[in-house]
Amino acid sequence: MTKTPDKPQKGKMGQRVKRYSQVSTTMAGVAAKVAGEKFLGLKIEREKHAAQLLASLGNLKGPLMKVGQILATIPEALPPEYANALQNLQSNAPPMGWPFVKRRMKTELGADWETKFKSFGQQAAAAASLGQVHKAILHDGREVACKLQYPDMDSAIAADLSQLKLLFSLYESYDQSIQTNNIHHELKDRLYEELDYEREARQCNLYRYMLRDEKSVHVPEVVSELSTKRLLTATWLEGGKILDYKSAPVETRNQIALNMFRAWYVPLYYYGIIHGDPHLGNYSVRKDLSINLLDFGCIRVFPAPFIGGVIDLYRALQTKDTSLAVHAFETWGFENLNKDQIETLLIWAGFLYEPLLEDNARVIGKADSGVYGRETAQKVHKRLKEVGGVKPPREFVFMDRAALGLGSVFIHLQAEVNWHRLFEDMIKDFNINDLESRQKAALKQFDLL
């Protein structure tokens, strides 16, 4: 006897087909426009077309929003009009309703799930690209955040990455300044990791460990007995939005910036690990100006020599040592670079490192056209087209994202800090072997090797 699928399964399949159709139709339109521009000499109004792309995709939950934000920080991985449109994607779709939330919670914690909480907020307290957060109170009085993953995210990621690969290939067909294969693979691996909330729980515990001595940085505590592969429950950390401090006294803004710097770069330079998603929603500010660091689905572990390359490039820019700079690029995985490519990459490196090279208090920079680094990225892109393209190493994707994302935060604050002294203090005792040893021990402790 053939089993008839139940209604929820039919609905799930229907949602999957609808999403594939919507994303595919939109990307097919992009493909037609780009192909027409290249092969038929047709000129398209890219800004207008990118706006249409944004309107078409803007109501989709899921990874496309996160992918767009990441792409906008990679120097011209896509034409700027499309990168800007994707960066501005917002999850405008309504959150999952209470009946649906109850069904999902029952699946994750059992039929008696509500008895495990003193109270559970029916309305979503926050929305993320892959799930939504509900505030609850446990019987012991602790306030917690319950992040519940949207349904069928595996298929959503598959659909978005498939169409993104098409867009990449079309772009490369007429512009080979950036080879996108490594970018696509890196995005794919990180996004699928983000679906695993059990992994995120271990990564959250890892960050609590790495930042245990930082009194001005706070990391949530995972409630493991109320967490699953698709539900993550952790202590609720109260704090205000970073933008609420834009008009605060400069001393206040500077202190927040210092705390943010420690939150991101202590794990990087002591353990070779970085929080890969430094956007405004992933931290908050307490009344004492300490920082709550949130959302640990996207972290990147770097080989110790890669971090050594970051410092080598800094020293190379200080001393104008081109051979050391080339060594740093090669350590990162850039291959067969010619003189013109090296000079072009040094333009981008000079931009990223500039605040660290000046031994004085200063703002970190300005946002060109609303996006930190956009003007320099366009200059680099133009030069790369002239001198031959490069293939960014996979690790480069999230290193760039973190640097630009955090730089954008400091620009919002207009903090006036001696970034040079901060950085020198951070790396003064750097040793590759020590970092490698600390990293291995920490990853093993939290089952992340």
N, C-alpha and C positions, 0 to 999 in steps of 0.2 A: 504493500500500500504506500503510495507516495504521500509524504508529509507536506501539508500546505503551510507555507511560511506564515508566521503571525503578522498582525498588522504593524507592530513596531518595526519588524524587519523590512516590510515593504516600504514603510516610511523612510527608513534609513537608506535603502537602496534608491528611493526616489530623490532624496536629498543629495546623494552622491552623484547621480546622473545629472541633476539640475546644476550642481556646482561645476562638474566637468564641462557641461554645455556652456555655462555662462563664461567661465574662464577661457575655454577654447575659442568661443565666438569672438571674445574681445581680443585675444592674442592673434587670432586669424586676421582681424582687422588691422592690427599693428603690422603684421607680416605683409599684408597687401600694400599698405602705405609705404613701408620701407622698401619693398621690392620695386614699387612704382617709382620711388625717388631714385633708386640706384639704376635700374635697367631701362626705364622709359624716359628718364630725365624729368619726371614730374616733380614739381616743388610742392611740398606739403607744409601747411602751417603747423609746425611741430607743437607749439605751445597750445594751440587750439585742440589738436588731436590728443595731446597728453591730458588735457582737461577732460576730454571725452572718456579717455581711459580711466581716469580717476573716478568720474561719475559712474561708470559702468561697474567698477570693482569696489566702490566705496562701501557697499553694504555687506560685504563678505566678512564673516568671522574667519579667523585662522591665520596661517603663517604669512600670507602675502603681505600683510601690513608690516610684519617684522622684517621680511626680506627687503621690502622697499626702503625701510629706514636704514638698513645695513648698506644697501647698494649706494645710497646717496653719499656715503662717507668714503667710498672707494673711488679714487681719481678716475672719473669717466668710464666706469664699467659699463654704463649705458649712456646714450645721448643725454645731456643735462636736462632737457625738457621732460624726459620720461623719468629720470632719476628723481627730479623734484616732485613730480606728480606722485610717484610711489611713496616718497618720503612723507607726503602729506596724507596718506591713507589713514583713515580713522575707522574704528569699528562702530559704525552707526547702526548696525543691526540690533534689534532689541535683545536684552538678555533672556536667558532661558526662564520661562515662567515657573511659578511655584510648584504646580503639579509635576512638571518635568523634573525639577530639582529633586523633589521627593522620590521620584522613581530612580533617579541616578544615585541618590544617597543610599537608598535601600539596596541597590546593586553593590555599592562599595562597602557598606558597613552592616548590612543585614536588615531584616524587617523591623527590628527594635532600635533602629539607629537614633531616633529622636530621644530615647531614654538616656542616651550617652551624653546628652547636653542638658544643661539647666535651661538654656534658651538658644534659639537658632534664628537668625534674621532671615525673613522670607525674601526681602529685597536684596539684590546684589549690591554689595558695598563698593565694588570696583570691578572693572572689566579688563581682561588682558587679551592678548592675541589668540591664546589657545584655551583660555578658560575664564571663569568669573569667580570672584571672591565674595564669600558671605561671612559676616561677623557673628560669632557665637560666644556663649559663656559656658565654661565647664562647671561641674558640680563643686569643684574646689575653689571657684571664684575667678579663675584665670580667663581673661578675654583671649580669644583665638581667632585667627583668620583661616577659613576653610576654602582652599582653592580647588574648584571642581572643574575638571576638563570638559570642554564641549564635546559632543558626540562625533565619532567618525573622523577624528583629526588625522589619522593615518592616511585616509583617502584624500583629505584636503591638502595635506603636504605633497602627496604624490601628484595631484592635479596641478598645484601651483608650481612645483619644481619642474614638471614636464613642460609646462608652457614657458617658464622662465628660460629653460634650456633652448627652446625654440627662439625666443627673443634674443638670447645671447648669440646664437649661431647666425641669425639674420644680421645682427650688428657687426659681427666679425666679418661677414661676407663683404662689407664695404669699408670697414674701419678696423685694421688689425693692430692698432696702437696698444690695446690691452687684450691679451689672450685669456679667455674666461673659464677655461676648463677647471683649473684649480679652485677658482671662486665658487663655481657651481658645486663641486664636490664638498668643499668646506661648509657651505650653507646647508647642503643635504645632511651631512653628518651631525652638525650642531642642532638642526631642527628636529631630527628624529630623536636625539638625546633629550630634547626638551619635552617630548611626549612622556617620558618615563619619570613620574613624580617620585618613585622610590629612589631613583638616581639623584634627583634634585634634593631630596631629603638628606642624602649622604653628603652632597655638595654644600648644603647649608651647614651641616655639622662641621665640615672641613673648614668653612669660613669662620665659624665660631672659634675653632681651634687656632687658625692662623692669626686672627685678630684679638686673641684672648688678652693681650697686654695693652691693647689700645683702648684707653678709658673713654675716648671721645667717639668711638664707633660701636654700634650695637647691632647684633645679628639675632634674628628670631630663634627660639628654641622649638625644635620639631616635637610634636606630640605623636610619637610613632604608633601608638595603639589606635589612633584615629586617622591614620594615613594609609594609602594604598597606592597602586601604580597609577591611578587616575584621580586620586584625592590626596591633597597635601594639607595637613592641619599643623599650624605653628602659632606660637604666641603672637598676639596683636601688639604692634609697636606704635604708640601714638606719636604723631609729629605733624608739623606744618609743611606746606609746600615751599620748595626752594624759591619760587617766584614771589612769595610773600615777603621776601627779604631784599628785593631789588632796590628798595628805597631806604633800607636800614643804614645806620652810620657805617662808614667805611671799616671801622674796627670790627664791627659785627660781621660784615661780609667777608673780611679777611679771615676771621676765625673759622667761619663755615668752610671757606676754601681750603684752609690748612687741614681741617678734619676730613674733607673730601679727598684731598691728596693722599693722606695716610690710608684712608679706607681702600683706595684702589691700588696704591703702589707698594704698600708693605707686602701684600701677597705676591705681587709680581717680582720684586727684586729680592725677596727672601725665600720664595718658594717657586717662582717661575709660573705663577698661576694668575689669570686675570679674569675679572668679571666682564663678560663680553657684551653687556647690554646697559651702558650707562646713560639711559635717558631719564627724563625728569620724573617719571612715575616710579622709578626703582629706588628711591631714597626719600627720606623726609628729615626734617630738622626738629630737634627737641627744644624745649624752652631754654635749656642751658647751652644751646648751639651745637651739641653733639649730634651725630648723624646716625639715622637708622638706615642700614643697608638691606635691601629687599630683593626678592626674586633671584633664585640661584639656578634657574634652568639652563642658562647659557654661560658656561665658564670655558676657558681655554687653557690647557696645560701646554707649556712650551718646553722644549729640550733646553737644558742649561746652557749649551753653547749659543742658542738663539738669543738668550738674555745677554750673554757676553757680547754678542754682535750689536745689541742696542747700545751698550756702553762703549764699545769700540767705535761706533759711528759718531757718538757724542765727542769722544776724544779726537777723532779724525777731523771733525768740523772745528773743534777748538784750535787745533794745530795746523789746519789746512793740509792734512796728510792724506792725499788721494789714495795711496796704496793701502792704507789702513781702512779707508772707506770701502774700497773694493773688497777687501778681506771681509768686512762686515756684511756687505751685500751677498757675497758668496756663502758666508756662514748661514745666512737666511735662506739660501736656496736659489738665488738668481744665477742664471747660467749664461756663459758665453756673451758677456756684456762687452759692447764696443765703447770706444771713448765717448762718443756722442750720447749713448744711452746712460753711461755713468754720469756725465755732466747733467743730464736731464733729471736723473734720480736724485742727484745732489740738490737740485732746486727744491724738490719736494721735502727732502731731509732737512734742508736749511729752514724751510717754513716750520716744520714740526718742532725742530730743536731750538729755534730762535729764542723763545722765552727762557730756555735753560742756559743759554750761552752768555746772557747779559747779567753781570753781577750788580744788580740794583732792583729795587722794588718797581714793579710795572704791572699794567694789565696784561693779560696773556695775549690779547690780539683783538681783532674786530671780525664781525661776521659780514662777509661780502655777499650781497644779494640775499641776506637772511640765512645763509648757510656758511658756517665756519670752514674756511679753506676752499671755498668754491672758486674764487678767482685764481688762486695758485693752481688748483687742480686743472682748470681749463688751460692754463699756460703750459703745464706739464703734458697734458693730453695733446696739445697742438705740436709740441716739440717731439713727442714720441711718434706721432704720425710721420714726421719728417725724417726721423733717424732710424726707424724700425721699431716694431712693437716689443713689449716685454711680457713675460708670463709671471705674474705675481705668485710667489709661494703661498701655499695654503695658510700658513701661520700669519702671513701679512694681512689677511682680511680682517681678523679681529684685533690685531695690534693697532692697525689704522683706525678701526671703528672706535676702540677705547680711547685712543689719543684725541681724536676729533670730537667724540661725544663728550668727554670730560672737558676738553677745551671749550666747547659750547656752553657748558655749565658755568665755567669760570667767567665767560663773557657775559652771561646773564647777570652774574654777581658783580661784574666790574671790579673784581678783587685786585688790590695792589699789593703784590707779594714778591719777595725776592725768590723766584722759582729756581734760580741757579743755586742758591745756598741750600734750599730744600732738597734739590736733587743730589748735590754733592754729599750732603749728610746721609742721604739714602744709600748711596753706592760706595761710601768710603771704605767699607770692609768687605766689598763684594769679592767672592771667590767661587768660581764655577763648581769646584768639587764640593764645597760646603752646601751650595744651593742644591746640587744634585742629590746629596745625601738627605737634606731636609725634605725635599720634594718627595723622594721615594718613600721615606718613613711616613709622611703625612698621608699620601695617597694609599699606602698599604693599610694604615690604621683605619681609614674610612672606606675600604673596599672599592677603591677607584682606580687601581692599577690596571 
